[in-house]
Amino acid sequence: MKYFFKEALKSMKRNGLMTLASISTVALSLFMLGVFLCGVINLNNMASSLENQVQLSVYLKDGLTTEQIMAVGKQVKAIPNLKHLEFVNKEQAMKEFKERLGDQQQLVNALGGVNPLPNSYVLTFENPEDVKSTAKLVTTFQGVESTHYGQDIIEELFRITQIIRIGGIVLIGFLAAATLFIISNTIRLTVFARRKEIAIMKYIGAKDFFVRAPFIVEGIFIGLIGAAVPLVALYFAYGKVVNYVLERFKILNNILDFLPVGQVYQILLPVGLILGVGIGFVGSFFTIRKHLKA
């Protein structure tokens, strides 16, 4: 092992400019990947947060007695995966409506003291995807007038969330392939520069593993250093970018629910290191393997 590490470091030093170019390219690729991954992690968290805030409003018919209202409540409470159930009477609904209107109270005064808002139940679910099926079910209950959960908005939110997740996987795969290609070319140049040395080692009986190991270690070193640089840079840049965005777009602070850097790095750190080391290993392994076969 001492020989393998020594030879790998010697090769990196001997091909200093190429090694530096490879590390820089790997670092840039993984930096772009890290930036995108930070975005995907936060967007996924925001989407999940918005999904968990999805509520189903069940509006009751006018003129129901207290017993009938309670009977509807019992039916609703029996629905599986229900997280929270709240009853909102006409007076409370009007009070909340006035608070939302703010300075536009004259719109309420134009009603002449009549409260057109219905009694309702507000439902929150463990799984937001249950909202749509539950809305259809609840409309069959006796005493229910209608339901509302912002159908178009919720369906669009689910669609965007899926696009973000799929797009993230595709981009990660693309950048990983590009980085793999870069490291493979670097190792290929190193192998070419040492082709006579490798041929002599083979002639005197060196095993393939003994010839291959220093190049694999070199690829791992390149991948590891290339991953460490952007991970350190992103760690310090993340907080500054988040603070800038929150300060710049204060009006969206309730929606822009950024994760703290520690939670982001629970995902980013292992992914970055595994990709860096893994790509370095795979790129060097198959490159030297092809040369030995030739």
Stockholm file with secondary structure:
# STOCKHOLM 1.0

chainA/1-294         MKYFFKEALKSMKRNGLMTLASISTVALSLFMLGVFLCGVINLNNMASSLENQVQLSVYLKDGLTTEQIMAVGKQVKAIPNLKHLEFVNKEQAMKEFKERLGDQQQLVNALGGVNPLPNSYVLTFENPEDVKSTAKLVTTFQGVESTHYGQDIIEELFRITQIIRIGGIVLIGFLAAATLFIISNTIRLTVFARRKEIAIMKYIGAKDFFVRAPFIVEGIFIGLIGAAVPLVALYFAYGKVVNYVLERFKILNNILDFLPVGQVYQILLPVGLILGVGIGFVGSFFTIRKHLKA
#=GR chainA/1-294 SS CHHHHHHHHHHHHHTHHHHHHHHHHHHHHHHHHHHHHHHHHHHHHHHHHHHHTCEEEEEECTTCCHHHHHHHHHHHHTSTTEEEEEEECHHHHHHHHHHHHTTCTHHHHTTTTCCCCCCEEEEEESSTTHHHHHHHHHTTSTTEEEEESCHHHHHHHHHHHHHHHHHHHHHHHHHHHHHHHHHHHHHHHHHHHTHHHHHHHHHTTCCHHHHHHHHHHHHHHHHHHHHHHHHHHHHHHHHHHHHHHHHHTGGGTTTCCCCCHHHHHHHHHHHHHHHHHHHHHHHHHHHHHHHHHC
#=GC SS_cons         CHHHHHHHHHHHHHTHHHHHHHHHHHHHHHHHHHHHHHHHHHHHHHHHHHHHTCEEEEEECTTCCHHHHHHHHHHHHTSTTEEEEEEECHHHHHHHHHHHHTTCTHHHHTTTTCCCCCCEEEEEESSTTHHHHHHHHHTTSTTEEEEESCHHHHHHHHHHHHHHHHHHHHHHHHHHHHHHHHHHHHHHHHHHHTHHHHHHHHHTTCCHHHHHHHHHHHHHHHHHHHHHHHHHHHHHHHHHHHHHHHHHTGGGTTTCCCCCHHHHHHHHHHHHHHHHHHHHHHHHHHHHHHHHHC
//
